[in-house]
Amino acid sequence: MDTQTFAASAPRDWESARALMRALGPRWKNDIAAGRRAVLDVYTPLLAMASTEDFTVVRDLAYGPHARHRLDVYRPVAPVRGGAPVVVFVHGGGFVRGDMNANAQIYGNVPRYFARHGCVAVNVEYRLAPEASFPGGARDVALAIRWLREHIGAYAGGSDVDLSRMLLIGHSAGGSHVASYLCDPRVRPAAPEVAGAVLISARLRADILPDNPNAPGVLAYYGDDAARYEPDAPMAHAEAMPVPVLTVIAQFENPHLDTYALEFCHRLAQRDARAPRFVQVRDHNHTSVVAHLDTGDDSLGREILQFLHELNPSP
C-alpha cells in the first residue's frame, strides 16, 4: 500500500477524503498498519482546518491513581441550559497501545464533534495490557464513569449537565471495555450508570485466529488460556446488556469484527424479540470510522446524535 500517495494527496474537504477511503477500502486487510497510517495522513490535516472557536477543552484530569487514569473534557463555549447530554468516548488500540490523543487531532475529534452539537463530551484514557490484563480496561471505564457522575458538572463550562442522558462510546478495544463494563457480572454496576452505549468496530470476541492482526493484543489482555476466551469476552454476556445499544461497523473492517458485531446484535434481537440499532458506515474502514468525525462528513455523527435523542428526548 502506497501511503505516500495518500499523504501527497491529502484532501481539503471531506468529500475528497471519503473518496480516498473508498479507494483504500478494498486493500484495507492487506496491510492494516499501513492503512492506519494512510488514514491519519488524510484526516489529520483536514481536521486541523476545523474551527476551534465553539468549544473549549479542560485537559488531563485525573479520575484515578494511575498515570493513564486521565481524561479531557470538551464543552460548548455557549453554556447549554436545561441539561446538556454527556458523551464519553473510549479509544481503541488493540489492548496494548493507543492514546486518547493519538496526535493533535485524533481522537480529540470525536468529543469535539459532540461538543459542537451541544454536548459535554469526554475523551478517556485507560491502562493497557499486559500491565492491566482482563478486566482491567473495563474496570477503568467503570472508574471513569463514576468519577464523571460526581465531578463533570464542575468542568462543564457553565453548562447544566443531564446525567440521565449520558452516552458511552467505545471504539475497537475500547468497545470491548465498554461492553464488558456494561454486561460482565464481575464488573457491571448494580444499576446502569449510563443511558446507552455505542459500540464502534468493537472486539466482542477474543480470538487469536491467524488473520487477526491484533492477536498479540488479545493474548496480552485475555491471557494465554484459550479456555477463558469464550467466557471472558463480551459476547458471552450480550444478553445482560442493560441499556440500549447502537452497534456500528465500517464497510472495510478488521477481520471478523463485522461478523462479531452482527452476532452480538443477533443475541440482543433474540432476547428482545426486535432488532437493535445497527449501522454500517459506507466507504470507511476500521480507523476512519472514527477519524472522519468533525470533518463535515456526517456519515456516523448524525446517527449517534439521533440515537442519543431517542434515548431520552430533550424538550
Disulfide bonds with the S-S distance in Angstrom:
none
